[in-house]
Amino acid sequence: MRHRPAPHLTRRSLLAGALAGFGAPGLAGELLTSPRPVLRGGPKLPAADVLVREARLSGEIAFAVADAATGEILESRAPATGIAPASVTKAITALYALDTLGPDHRFRTRLLGTGPVENGMLEGNLILAGGCDPTLDTRDLALLATRLKEAGIREVRGGFVVHEGPVLSVRSIDPAQPDHVGYNPAVSGIALNFNRVHFEWKRASGDYTITMDARAGKYRPEVMIARMAVQDRAQPVYTYEDAGGRDNWTVARGALGREGARWLPVRRPGLYAAEVFATLARANGIVLKPAAVLQSLPEARELAAVESAPLSDVLQSMLKFSTNLTAEMVGLAATHARVGRVGTLAASASEMNTWARDVLGMQVPGFADHSGLGSTSRVSAADMVRGLGAVGHAALLRPLLKPVKLLDAQGRTINDHPVQADAKTGTLNFVSGLAGYVTSTGGRELVFAFFSADEEIRAGLTRAQRERPPGGRTWASRARRLQRQLIMRWGAEFNERTAEVAD
């Protein structure tokens, strides 16, 4: 049965109405300016159009800032222009998951048995069942193996199978990304170490010693599901092939140096987790047969389980470190709770778009996934302000966001700045976003969104250039500086408190 959205929140319609003018075509490129604000004890801050001009930032720039209590628009530029939101998407995903699952929800990874246990023997199959926990790591599987032993299991007579969970399984978040980047792993209902494998190399006697392992804490179990070969070439640095039931990697010898390490994405999350668990179970005296992936769960009883931290803690970490896999998994889990299994990340994001319209009052949310890694998402600054400004949700989200470091003219952090801001960043190649909340010098609460993108430069990048595009660092630095200058301007200019609006 379809999960019905929560009733519209109080005052949301007021905010939506105040922002409705953003949909008018005549406002798409308008910049509203005000007299230059003055920080207490500081110099005058330039008007917004001056800051934009001095930023020398190519491409499109759009922003909007509103009074959090009334929804009154205080300043804007191209507020209705849809721009790739990048990881700012995660702020909406966090609200979607909180509203659907609740802040106290815990993801549960289980061991199930399909037969009775007699004299320490499981007379049936052992199932490792994923529960959409994006934070599961090797230490959790070690605890799960210990709990299986404590449950009295000494031998499994049947097979060993893994069920990847109640959501879909895809080989990567965004197929357009380079194969080897760790932020673009497979997505399923089970994820170990963020679906990454640790590749380490050391040169000795003219050759390299290589390890591929699932390390976490004191554990270093080596894996066979992912293999690496060193080849005599200069470029490309990495190649990937799905063959023989494994992730097969090669690396250019000339790129390695003396020693080093990096995390590589895993494309077979279920078999990866099963292999590591089998190693840890063997350390507890329980020998398992080679694992197979199970498409649907049979009737079985729980033998042992581990749980994640509460969802609110999971989301706070996601927002702090901008973890793509976490965003996709919690978004999929929320969609599954609302409508059941869906076939693609885009289909799940479409359900989130429906929720954002119904509950947050966004007009045309265009999220294509839950992390913002894909390049086809589009959202306007006005719509993001609507979403973040929905009354009741700001109180849930703002404590989970990172404080924004405000900088002086030399780029140094200003400690104890009178303007306080908490926001979610978003960065892709030649895309930079920031959205969240500002407390002005006078205590007035504001909601803002800033998006910028140079799609012409992005379109010219090759797949190999996307990890470190030429000119990308300079462009992103200019965008971040402009964002912080605008926040300081808004916090100083729009500083008078407004009367509380009655529900």
Stockholm file with secondary structure:
# STOCKHOLM 1.0

chainA/1-503         MRHRPAPHLTRRSLLAGALAGFGAPGLAGELLTSPRPVLRGGPKLPAADVLVREARLSGEIAFAVADAATGEILESRAPATGIAPASVTKAITALYALDTLGPDHRFRTRLLGTGPVENGMLEGNLILAGGCDPTLDTRDLALLATRLKEAGIREVRGGFVVHEGPVLSVRSIDPAQPDHVGYNPAVSGIALNFNRVHFEWKRASGDYTITMDARAGKYRPEVMIARMAVQDRAQPVYTYEDAGGRDNWTVARGALGREGARWLPVRRPGLYAAEVFATLARANGIVLKPAAVLQSLPEARELAAVESAPLSDVLQSMLKFSTNLTAEMVGLAATHARVGRVGTLAASASEMNTWARDVLGMQVPGFADHSGLGSTSRVSAADMVRGLGAVGHAALLRPLLKPVKLLDAQGRTINDHPVQADAKTGTLNFVSGLAGYVTSTGGRELVFAFFSADEEIRAGLTRAQRERPPGGRTWASRARRLQRQLIMRWGAEFNERTAEVAD
#=GR chainA/1-503 SS CCCCCCCCCTTHHHHHHHHGGGGSGGGTTCBCCCCCCBCTTSCBCCCHHHHHHHHTCCSEEEEEEEETTTCCEEEEESTTCCBCCGGGHHHHHHHHHHHHHCTTCCCEEEEEESSCEETTEECSCEEEECCCBTTCCHHHHHHHHHHHHHTTCCEESSCEEEECCSSCCBSCSCTTSCTTCTTSCCBSSBCSGGGEEEEEEEEETTEEEEEEECCBTTBCCBCSSEEEEEESCSSCSEEEEEETTEEEEEEEGGGTCSEEEEEEECSCHHHHHHHHHHHHHHHTTCCCCCEEEESSCCSCEEEEEEECCCHHHHHHHHHHHTCHHHHHHHHHHHHHHHHCCCSSHHHHHHHHHHHIIIIICCSSCBCSSSSSCSTTCBBCHHHHHHHHHSTTTHHHHGGGSEECCCBCTTSCBCTTCSSEEEEEEEEETTEEEEEEEEECTTSCEEEEEEEEECHHHHHTCCGGGGSSCTTHHHHHHHHHHHHHHHHHHHHHHSCSCCCCCCC
#=GC SS_cons         CCCCCCCCCTTHHHHHHHHGGGGSGGGTTCBCCCCCCBCTTSCBCCCHHHHHHHHTCCSEEEEEEEETTTCCEEEEESTTCCBCCGGGHHHHHHHHHHHHHCTTCCCEEEEEESSCEETTEECSCEEEECCCBTTCCHHHHHHHHHHHHHTTCCEESSCEEEECCSSCCBSCSCTTSCTTCTTSCCBSSBCSGGGEEEEEEEEETTEEEEEEECCBTTBCCBCSSEEEEEESCSSCSEEEEEETTEEEEEEEGGGTCSEEEEEEECSCHHHHHHHHHHHHHHHTTCCCCCEEEESSCCSCEEEEEEECCCHHHHHHHHHHHTCHHHHHHHHHHHHHHHHCCCSSHHHHHHHHHHHIIIIICCSSCBCSSSSSCSTTCBBCHHHHHHHHHSTTTHHHHGGGSEECCCBCTTSCBCTTCSSEEEEEEEEETTEEEEEEEEECTTSCEEEEEEEEECHHHHHTCCGGGGSSCTTHHHHHHHHHHHHHHHHHHHHHHSCSCCCCCCC
//
